[in-house]
Amino acid sequence: MKIRYYIFALFLLTVQSVFAQKFTAAASSTQVGTGEQFQVDFTVNASGDRFSPPNFNGFQVLSGPNISQSMSSINGVTSESTSYSYILMPVKEGTLTIGPASIVVNGRRLTTNSLSIRVVKGRPVPKASQSPQQGQEDQVVADNSGDLSKSIFLRAVADKSNVYQGEQLTLTFRLYTRIGVVGVDDAKIPELNGFWSEEVKLAQNQLPKVETYKGVKYNVIDIKQSILFPERSGDIKIDPLQMTFEVQKPVHTNDIFDQFFGGSVKQVKLALKTNQVIIHVKPLPEAGKPAGFNGAVGNFRVSSSLDKKELKSNESLNYKITVTGTGNLKLVEAPPVNFPNDFEKYDPKVTDSIQNDLAVLKGRREFNYLLIPRHQGNYTIDAAKFSYFNPVSRRYVTLSTSAYNVKVNKGATESNVTAYSGDEDLRNKDIRYIKPETEFSKKGESFYGSLLYYLLLLAGPVVFAVAYVYYRWNLRVNSDRIAVKSRNAGRMATKHLSSAKKQLEANNTKMFYEDISRGLYGYISDKFNIPYADLNKENIAETLRSRKVNEEHIDQLMDTLSLCEMARYAPVTGISAQEVFSKATNIINNIENRS
């Protein structure tokens, strides 16, 4: 009798749950302007699979589907809901209709209500570099198969693979995904050996774009982008970027209880890495290379200016050379200038105004010389020649600045002595002045033979012996490079933390967390002689435990490293940057105190 009762109760519960299932659609706003963003949510109060979104005709899909789940238990009654969210932007005016979405729950296909959106005239619709088309084609649908390699992967993309030495190229690390990404657990950034690099600052809250790769649409986001200039010729290999993601893996199940408790999506950790990139670097041609070429590669212009053309002797004037254009500006050296011999010249002050807009390094570099003519006369500052290699035209270009005539009048403090011209014969013709009188000291009154003379004479061997002992001691102490790195680990970490503090004061959160991460990883590598390629959390924790480091300090270090890696790719909440800085400082101090 009890068995029949339980079966009947289970039947009633099942029937009640089936008829209580609801699948609804809601929009954050039913009236929007063109070019404005709004959110549409499709929510089911059960666990379902085979979600099918509607056609978004007249809208541009900026993000989605973003899947979120929730579960609650009140008075023994458990309830759950799953939401599929999209960020949309209307591209035309009028009353547009978003059709119903569908999902399968317990073998039954449920559909939502339709949504009517009134679109009024707003701002112009921005054109994305790879904007999706209207309709069903602009949806990135999650792959429910078990092979995650087709649903999420990393790519390293170089805009050029064949370049000249010193030619500019852009390297971008991108994430392609068709499933939900919960967070980043670990990341290993490759060393760009063989390149001079300039990192491009990416927007922290960038929206994913839709890109078709091998016939499949993916949500794509740029993780890291760098402008590179190869420093040598030959084939240069760029190691892969390695990252560990926590993703939502779709799981198909027909078990009603598994569906009820959220078995359709499972969070798993997935280690990914990019493909290896090889850049083929050609040497700069020898044919036609100008004599004054100093390695500038790109497309440049050169100009010069002089703040005054007439002045008095011993007054100063400023001579400036400006190089503008695109290319390796930060590696450009000052063109050689022939200044008159009577001009006192100081090393130029270098001022840069360079930006990397659209992943292209461009701007200007100024060389400002301070000149002081010492004598009156008419002088000429010759034209300066600046040579560079243009990789587009594949030839060398030589540009010239203007020449300047400078008139120097006699100043109040100028002497009547003719300026020295550098001719040795003129000095040898001068008649030396003979002193008619001189004074002699008596024997015994001179420094020679005095007590101080003998003390200083003995001090020489003593100083030499002390210096030799110190040299041998220093040689012995510094012969062990591993021990030297370990001793200096704290000092090197302090430099990174100082840089992080400056970034924090400048409100540059991304660079702050990057400096904290570099400081901690570099400190652990130097302190415990762990190769940088072997740095991972498991290896670090095992090493610290073997060195009897407190478990609490190890946990703080692991949490701080994870937080820094997460903050470099997504904003973090719940903890202040100042608290992270204090934790990193305390971790290093605690390890140093135990050493």
ChimeraX attribute file (.defattr): number of C-alpha atoms within 10 A of each C-alpha:
attribute: neighborCount
match mode: 1-to-1
recipient: residues
	/A:1	5
	/A:2	7
	/A:3	8
	/A:4	9
	/A:5	10
	/A:6	11
	/A:7	11
	/A:8	12
	/A:9	12
	/A:10	12
	/A:11	12
	/A:12	12
	/A:13	11
	/A:14	14
	/A:15	11
	/A:16	11
	/A:17	15
	/A:18	15
	/A:19	8
	/A:20	10
	/A:21	15
	/A:22	16
	/A:23	22
	/A:24	18
	/A:25	21
	/A:26	16
	/A:27	19
	/A:28	12
	/A:29	12
	/A:30	15
	/A:31	13
	/A:32	19
	/A:33	21
	/A:34	20
	/A:35	21
	/A:36	15
	/A:37	17
	/A:38	18
	/A:39	16
	/A:40	21
	/A:41	19
	/A:42	25
	/A:43	20
	/A:44	24
	/A:45	21
	/A:46	24
	/A:47	24
	/A:48	28
	/A:49	22
	/A:50	17
	/A:51	18
	/A:52	14
	/A:53	20
	/A:54	16
	/A:55	18
	/A:56	22
	/A:57	19
	/A:58	21
	/A:59	23
	/A:60	22
	/A:61	26
	/A:62	23
	/A:63	19
	/A:64	23
	/A:65	24
	/A:66	14
	/A:67	19
	/A:68	15
	/A:69	16
	/A:70	12
	/A:71	13
	/A:72	10
	/A:73	9
	/A:74	7
	/A:75	5
	/A:76	7
	/A:77	7
	/A:78	11
	/A:79	14
	/A:80	16
	/A:81	21
	/A:82	20
	/A:83	20
	/A:84	18
	/A:85	20
	/A:86	21
	/A:87	20
	/A:88	21
	/A:89	24
	/A:90	26
	/A:91	21
	/A:92	19
	/A:93	16
	/A:94	14
	/A:95	13
	/A:96	18
	/A:97	15
	/A:98	20
	/A:99	18
	/A:100	19
	/A:101	19
	/A:102	22
	/A:103	20
	/A:104	15
	/A:105	24
	/A:106	20
	/A:107	12
	/A:108	10
	/A:109	14
	/A:110	18
	/A:111	20
	/A:112	19
	/A:113	15
	/A:114	15
	/A:115	16
	/A:116	14
	/A:117	18
	/A:118	16
	/A:119	22
	/A:120	16
	/A:121	13
	/A:122	15
	/A:123	11
	/A:124	12
	/A:125	15
	/A:126	11
	/A:127	7
	/A:128	10
	/A:129	9
	/A:130	10
	/A:131	15
	/A:132	20
	/A:133	16
	/A:134	16
	/A:135	15
	/A:136	13
	/A:137	12
	/A:138	22
	/A:139	26
	/A:140	22
	/A:141	21
	/A:142	21
	/A:143	17
	/A:144	18
	/A:145	12
	/A:146	12
	/A:147	10
	/A:148	17
	/A:149	11
	/A:150	13
	/A:151	21
	/A:152	23
	/A:153	18
	/A:154	23
	/A:155	19
	/A:156	21
	/A:157	17
	/A:158	19
	/A:159	10
	/A:160	13
	/A:161	15
	/A:162	15
	/A:163	19
	/A:164	24
	/A:165	22
	/A:166	27
	/A:167	24
	/A:168	24
	/A:169	23
	/A:170	22
	/A:171	22
	/A:172	18
	/A:173	20
	/A:174	19
	/A:175	21
	/A:176	23
	/A:177	26
	/A:178	23
	/A:179	24
	/A:180	22
	/A:181	18
	/A:182	15
	/A:183	15
	/A:184	22
	/A:185	18
	/A:186	19
	/A:187	19
	/A:188	16
	/A:189	11
	/A:190	12
	/A:191	11
	/A:192	15
	/A:193	13
	/A:194	16
	/A:195	17
	/A:196	17
	/A:197	17
	/A:198	17
	/A:199	14
	/A:200	20
	/A:201	14
	/A:202	14
	/A:203	12
	/A:204	14
	/A:205	9
	/A:206	10
	/A:207	14
	/A:208	18
	/A:209	19
	/A:210	26
	/A:211	20
	/A:212	15
	/A:213	9
	/A:214	6
	/A:215	7
	/A:216	12
	/A:217	19
	/A:218	24
	/A:219	25
	/A:220	19
	/A:221	18
	/A:222	20
	/A:223	16
	/A:224	19
	/A:225	20
	/A:226	21
	/A:227	21
	/A:228	23
	/A:229	23
	/A:230	24
	/A:231	17
	/A:232	16
	/A:233	17
	/A:234	15
	/A:235	14
	/A:236	18
	/A:237	14
	/A:238	19
	/A:239	18
	/A:240	20
	/A:241	21
	/A:242	16
	/A:243	18
	/A:244	16
	/A:245	19
	/A:246	17
	/A:247	21
	/A:248	19
	/A:249	24
	/A:250	21
	/A:251	15
	/A:252	17
	/A:253	15
	/A:254	14
	/A:255	10
	/A:256	15
	/A:257	12
	/A:258	13
	/A:259	20
	/A:260	20
	/A:261	15
	/A:262	19
	/A:263	19
	/A:264	20
	/A:265	22
	/A:266	11
	/A:267	14
	/A:268	12
	/A:269	16
	/A:270	17
	/A:271	14
	/A:272	19
	/A:273	19
	/A:274	18
	/A:275	17
	/A:276	13
	/A:277	17
	/A:278	15
	/A:279	18
	/A:280	18
	/A:281	20
	/A:282	17
	/A:283	14
	/A:284	21
	/A:285	13
	/A:286	8
	/A:287	8
	/A:288	9
	/A:289	16
	/A:290	16
	/A:291	7
	/A:292	13
	/A:293	17
	/A:294	17
	/A:295	16
	/A:296	22
	/A:297	25
	/A:298	20
	/A:299	19
	/A:300	23
	/A:301	17
	/A:302	22
	/A:303	16
	/A:304	19
	/A:305	15
	/A:306	17
	/A:307	10
	/A:308	13
	/A:309	12
	/A:310	13
	/A:311	18
	/A:312	20
	/A:313	22
	/A:314	21
	/A:315	13
	/A:316	18
	/A:317	16
	/A:318	14
	/A:319	18
	/A:320	17
	/A:321	21
	/A:322	19
	/A:323	22
	/A:324	18
	/A:325	17
	/A:326	20
	/A:327	24
	/A:328	22
	/A:329	23
	/A:330	17
	/A:331	15
	/A:332	15
	/A:333	16
	/A:334	19
	/A:335	18
	/A:336	12
	/A:337	12
	/A:338	10
	/A:339	15
	/A:340	13
	/A:341	14
	/A:342	18
	/A:343	18
	/A:344	14
	/A:345	15
	/A:346	11
	/A:347	10
	/A:348	17
	/A:349	11
	/A:350	15
	/A:351	12
	/A:352	14
	/A:353	12
	/A:354	16
	/A:355	14
	/A:356	16
	/A:357	11
	/A:358	8
	/A:359	20
	/A:360	18
	/A:361	24
	/A:362	21
	/A:363	19
	/A:364	20
	/A:365	23
	/A:366	20
	/A:367	19
	/A:368	21
	/A:369	18
	/A:370	16
	/A:371	20
	/A:372	19
	/A:373	24
	/A:374	22
	/A:375	22
	/A:376	19
	/A:377	14
	/A:378	11
	/A:379	18
	/A:380	13
	/A:381	17
	/A:382	16
	/A:383	17
	/A:384	19
	/A:385	18
	/A:386	24
	/A:387	23
	/A:388	23
	/A:389	26
	/A:390	18
	/A:391	19
	/A:392	9
	/A:393	9
	/A:394	11
	/A:395	14
	/A:396	20
	/A:397	17
	/A:398	15
	/A:399	14
	/A:400	16
	/A:401	18
	/A:402	14
	/A:403	14
	/A:404	17
	/A:405	12
	/A:406	17
	/A:407	18
	/A:408	20
	/A:409	18
	/A:410	17
	/A:411	15
	/A:412	9
	/A:413	11
	/A:414	14
	/A:415	11
	/A:416	8
	/A:417	7
	/A:418	8
	/A:419	12
	/A:420	11
	/A:421	9
	/A:422	9
	/A:423	8
	/A:424	9
	/A:425	8
	/A:426	10
	/A:427	10
	/A:428	9
	/A:429	8
	/A:430	8
	/A:431	7
	/A:432	7
	/A:433	6
	/A:434	6
	/A:435	6
	/A:436	5
	/A:437	5
	/A:438	5
	/A:439	4
	/A:440	5
	/A:441	7
	/A:442	6
	/A:443	9
	/A:444	9
	/A:445	9
	/A:446	10
	/A:447	11
	/A:448	11
	/A:449	11
	/A:450	11
	/A:451	10
	/A:452	11
	/A:453	13
	/A:454	12
	/A:455	10
	/A:456	11
	/A:457	11
	/A:458	11
	/A:459	12
	/A:460	10
	/A:461	11
	/A:462	12
	/A:463	11
	/A:464	11
	/A:465	12
	/A:466	10
	/A:467	12
	/A:468	12
	/A:469	12
	/A:470	12
	/A:471	12
	/A:472	10
	/A:473	12
	/A:474	11
	/A:475	11
	/A:476	10
	/A:477	12
	/A:478	12
	/A:479	11
	/A:480	10
	/A:481	10
	/A:482	14
	/A:483	16
	/A:484	14
	/A:485	19
	/A:486	18
	/A:487	15
	/A:488	14
	/A:489	22
	/A:490	21
	/A:491	13
	/A:492	15
	/A:493	24
	/A:494	16
	/A:495	13
	/A:496	21
	/A:497	24
	/A:498	16
	/A:499	17
	/A:500	25
	/A:501	19
	/A:502	14
	/A:503	18
	/A:504	18
	/A:505	12
	/A:506	11
	/A:507	12
	/A:508	13
	/A:509	17
	/A:510	21
	/A:511	19
	/A:512	27
	/A:513	26
	/A:514	17
	/A:515	21
	/A:516	26
	/A:517	23
	/A:518	17
	/A:519	26
	/A:520	23
	/A:521	20
	/A:522	20
	/A:523	24
	/A:524	24
	/A:525	20
	/A:526	22
	/A:527	21
	/A:528	17
	/A:529	14
	/A:530	18
	/A:531	11
	/A:532	13
	/A:533	9
	/A:534	11
	/A:535	15
	/A:536	15
	/A:537	16
	/A:538	10
	/A:539	11
	/A:540	20
	/A:541	17
	/A:542	11
	/A:543	16
	/A:544	17
	/A:545	12
	/A:546	9
	/A:547	13
	/A:548	10
	/A:549	16
	/A:550	13
	/A:551	12
	/A:552	9
	/A:553	17
	/A:554	19
	/A:555	12
	/A:556	15
	/A:557	21
	/A:558	16
	/A:559	13
	/A:560	21
	/A:561	23
	/A:562	17
	/A:563	19
	/A:564	25
	/A:565	21
	/A:566	18
	/A:567	20
	/A:568	21
	/A:569	18
	/A:570	17
	/A:571	11
	/A:572	13
	/A:573	8
	/A:574	4
	/A:575	9
	/A:576	9
	/A:577	17
	/A:578	12
	/A:579	10
	/A:580	19
	/A:581	19
	/A:582	11
	/A:583	17
	/A:584	21
	/A:585	17
	/A:586	15
	/A:587	17
	/A:588	20
	/A:589	13
	/A:590	13
	/A:591	19
	/A:592	13
	/A:593	7
	/A:594	10
	/A:595	11
